[in-house]
Amino acid sequence: MGKRFVSVGLNDTFTKIWSLRNNIRPFVHEGEWTKREWARGRNEYLTFLIKIDSEEIVERIRDVQKKLSIASCIDPFPREYFHISVKGGGFLVGTRKSSDEINRENVAKIMSQACKTLEDVKPFRVWLKRLNIFSDVVFVEVHDSTIKKMHKLLKERINFLGSFRYEGDSFIPHLSICGFKNEKEFGKLLKILEKLRNTSFGVFEVDSLDLVVAHLNHKYPILETIHVYPLLSPR
């Protein structure tokens, strides 16, 4: 994963990330996600996320994916995978052996604690604008004032969740749309990104948060929602 900056305001953070685009060497991976270094063969990953259900936004992303795919290094993610991560939970295991894992028996407790944690969060609007790039993905910048607050609440108030490198002040809301299948024509990709940089994908209202198990033994993770948390709705 590429270096990610401590947030000093999302605009400044995204600008700094963009400024490093010419120094990136793309991280290439093909095959099941369980084979990735961070997964180390583990198959099920629990996470809190926002699914992208707006058909209009999805179609705009798909259109941009086609334009980016002119560069042969691009691997577009399927529409079913479009989401904004809010807080990674951890890999589900029988017995926890590392800080990025969760005992399966604690999932019910996590679900219950999340209800209490999110009970005062109001629906909010998210603006998806501008393309950007990490070493492992092309992404859409996510601009709002609530997702980082939700991330902090979940991190601080829920027991049993795993801990990860890009959390707290280093957490950067983003929507990944493409990975890299090789390094060919990466320079060409950067030129296309520069032309498309200021693309706006739209604004949508977030009125719920999903707790999801990502099944990683596929080319792209399959996201199985196990609980939906309506924001400021009766529970």
Phi and psi in degrees as a GROMACS rama.xvg file:
@    title "Ramachandran Plot"
@    xaxis  label "Phi"
@    yaxis  label "Psi"
@TYPE xy
-76.4667  162.888  GLY-2
-64.1413  135.815  LYS-3
-123.671  139.464  ARG-4
-88.6197  148.848  PHE-5
-63.1887  132.408  VAL-6
-70.9029  124.224  SER-7
-120.797  36.3436  VAL-8
108.55  126.122  GLY-9
-58.9719  -39.6997  LEU-10
-58.7312  -46.6987  ASN-11
-63.9487  -40.1362  ASP-12
-62.9925  -48.9341  THR-13
-64.1937  -36.4335  PHE-14
-62.9861  -40.786  THR-15
-65.3629  -42.1204  LYS-16
-61.4686  -46.2775  ILE-17
-60.0261  -36.4094  TRP-18
-65.5086  -17.5656  SER-19
-97.3068  7.32286  LEU-20
-58.7512  -34.2676  ARG-21
-77.4209  -7.77146  ASN-22
-99.3987  0.0438667  ASN-23
-81.7424  136.553  ILE-24
-109.172  119.131  ARG-25
-62.989  137.652  PRO-26
-83.993  116.926  PHE-27
-103.94  133.843  VAL-28
-149.797  135.838  HIS-29
-129.646  153.718  GLU-30
99.3723  -173.224  GLY-31
-60.3899  145.157  GLU-32
-70.9069  -16.9312  TRP-33
-63.8301  -20.2588  THR-34
-86.6884  -4.18196  LYS-35
-71.1208  153.541  ARG-36
-58.5691  -40.1519  GLU-37
-71.5087  -25.922  TRP-38
-84.0069  -37.3535  ALA-39
49.9911  45.056  ARG-40
85.8516  -8.59367  GLY-41
-77.7979  139.884  ARG-42
-101.806  -31.5894  ASN-43
-116.077  127.877  GLU-44
-126.059  122.689  TYR-45
-90.744  134.512  LEU-46
-155.674  151.373  THR-47
-95.563  130.923  PHE-48
-152.847  167.41  LEU-49
-110.724  119.709  ILE-50
-80.8311  147.85  LYS-51
-96.4465  102.624  ILE-52
-103.622  -10.4082  ASP-53
-67.9473  116.603  SER-54
-63.0372  -35.4539  GLU-55
-64.4075  -44.8221  GLU-56
-66.7728  -42.0493  ILE-57
-58.2694  -44.0994  VAL-58
-66.1272  -35.1058  GLU-59
-66.4343  -39.4883  ARG-60
-64.3686  -44.1255  ILE-61
-61.4447  -38.3415  ARG-62
-63.7814  -43.4704  ASP-63
-66.9033  -38.5345  VAL-64
-56.6649  -41.5214  GLN-65
-63.0248  -40.6165  LYS-66
-67.6499  -38.1305  LYS-67
-70.1487  -29.8109  LEU-68
-70.8984  -4.46733  SER-69
-60.0502  -31.9927  ILE-70
-82.5643  127.167  ALA-71
-70.5309  -10.4282  SER-72
-78.8514  -13.7514  CYS-73
-78.3973  137.448  ILE-74
-124.932  95.1505  ASP-75
-66.9922  136.627  PRO-76
-78.6205  147.864  PHE-77
-71.2096  155.357  PRO-78
-60.4855  -29.7185  ARG-79
-65.6481  -16.806  GLU-80
-94.4532  -8.02277  TYR-81
-64.6242  120.85  PHE-82
-163.076  166.439  HIS-83
-117.502  114.966  ILE-84
-68.9242  140.36  SER-85
-112.332  -45.4239  VAL-86
-156.961  119.277  LYS-87
-68.8174  135.567  GLY-88
-90.2727  -55.9443  GLY-89
144.668  171.163  GLY-90
-79.1932  131.703  PHE-91
-79.555  124.469  LEU-92
-139.527  166.141  VAL-93
-72.3845  -44.3314  GLY-94
-133.282  120.548  THR-95
-66.9167  129.647  ARG-96
-123.797  -11.0398  LYS-97
-144.959  165.963  SER-98
-69.6464  -12.5009  SER-99
-100.204  18.6329  ASP-100
-119.032  159.238  GLU-101
-131.85  132.924  ILE-102
-67.4261  132.429  ASN-103
-56.8181  -34.2101  ARG-104
-65.5718  -14.4197  GLU-105
-95.3157  -0.982803  ASN-106
-62.1694  -41.9153  VAL-107
-61.9398  -38.0935  ALA-108
-66.8196  -39.605  LYS-109
-62.3103  -43.4092  ILE-110
-60.1808  -43.3821  MET-111
-67.1955  -44.5953  SER-112
-65.4941  -32.9367  GLN-113
-65.7995  -36.4162  ALA-114
-57.0377  -47.2577  CYS-115
-66.6536  -41.1673  LYS-116
-64.6934  -36.8568  THR-117
-96.0973  3.03271  LEU-118
-64.9556  -23.0833  GLU-119
-105.07  5.73224  ASP-120
-81.2049  125.607  VAL-121
-90.3369  154.104  LYS-122
-55.3589  148.242  PRO-123
-146.652  165.86  PHE-124
-105.728  142.843  ARG-125
-122.45  134.962  VAL-126
-107.12  119.912  TRP-127
-98.5762  109.57  LEU-128
-146.022  144.589  LYS-129
72.8869  140.66  ARG-130
-92.7891  150.663  LEU-131
-151.452  179.832  ASN-132
-149.18  131.651  ILE-133
-100.305  177.761  PHE-134
-69.728  -18.7204  SER-135
-110.595  -15.697  ASP-136
-150.229  154.499  VAL-137
-92.1192  136.308  VAL-138
-138.467  162.391  PHE-139
-97.207  132.765  VAL-140
-69.8157  140.1  GLU-141
-111.417  118.518  VAL-142
-116.068  118.508  HIS-143
-168.677  178.454  ASP-144
-117.39  9.09531  SER-145
-116.279  -33.5456  THR-146
-60.1079  -43.2264  ILE-147
-64.4083  -33.5289  LYS-148
-66.9402  -42.2421  LYS-149
-62.7582  -42.4229  MET-150
-56.397  -46.7549  HIS-151
-64.7326  -42.1404  LYS-152
-60.184  -48.3244  LEU-153
-63.9638  -40.3491  LEU-154
-65.1395  -40.4495  LYS-155
-86.3264  -27.1251  GLU-156
-107.754  -11.7896  ARG-157
-106.87  123.294  ILE-158
-74.7475  161.703  ASN-159
80.0722  -10.3415  PHE-160
-72.4298  150.316  LEU-161
-74.5925  168.227  GLY-162
-119.489  145.452  SER-163
-138.971  166.45  PHE-164
-65.182  -47.8011  ARG-165
-96.4964  72.6347  TYR-166
-132.318  175.786  GLU-167
62.0892  -130.566  GLY-168
-65.3638  -21.0275  ASP-169
-87.2159  -2.79147  SER-170
-73.1023  128.491  PHE-171
-125.253  108.821  ILE-172
-62.0483  130.953  PRO-173
-158.747  162.87  HIS-174
-121.699  104.581  LEU-175
-73.8639  133.655  SER-176
-122.715  -19.6087  ILE-177
-148.865  146.438  CYS-178
-109.942  -164.614  GLY-179
-125.751  128.167  PHE-180
-98.4283  -13.0861  LYS-181
-165.685  -175.448  ASN-182
-103.409  3.20167  GLU-183
-66.8292  137.924  LYS-184
58.0756  31.063  GLU-185
-66.1965  -36.3829  PHE-186
-61.6327  -38.8052  GLY-187
-63.3582  -39.8259  LYS-188
-60.1323  -44.8176  LEU-189
-60.3862  -37.7341  LEU-190
-66.3792  -38.7947  LYS-191
-65.8317  -42.9487  ILE-192
-60.5505  -38.6958  LEU-193
-63.0845  -37.0488  GLU-194
-71.3361  -34.1808  LYS-195
-97.3883  0.547244  LEU-196
-45.7273  -46.1342  ARG-197
-91.1587  21.1292  ASN-198
-62.148  133.973  THR-199
-105.739  131.612  SER-200
-102.318  -10.6073  PHE-201
118.732  175.402  GLY-202
-116.997  139.22  VAL-203
-141.852  157.253  PHE-204
-95.1536  131.899  GLU-205
-95.291  115.93  VAL-206
-119.226  7.45372  ASP-207
-160.988  162.236  SER-208
-128.446  137.673  LEU-209
-103.44  137.843  ASP-210
-98.4142  122.431  LEU-211
-128.381  144.514  VAL-212
-102.918  118.015  VAL-213
-90.2548  120.129  ALA-214
-90.8788  116.211  HIS-215
-95.412  -4.74047  LEU-216
-85.797  48.2986  ASN-217
-144.049  168.876  HIS-218
-59.3927  -41.9057  LYS-219
-124.906  140.657  TYR-220
-57.09  139.945  PRO-221
-97.447  123.376  ILE-222
-95.1802  114.158  LEU-223
-106.272  111.735  GLU-224
-74.8792  125.971  THR-225
-107.797  -14.7245  ILE-226
-160.843  141.378  HIS-227
-115.144  131.35  VAL-228
-108.309  99.0468  TYR-229
-65.7457  137.428  PRO-230
-81.7688  124.512  LEU-231
53.4373  37.8907  LEU-232
-114.544  155.901  SER-233
-58.1225  139.654  PRO-234
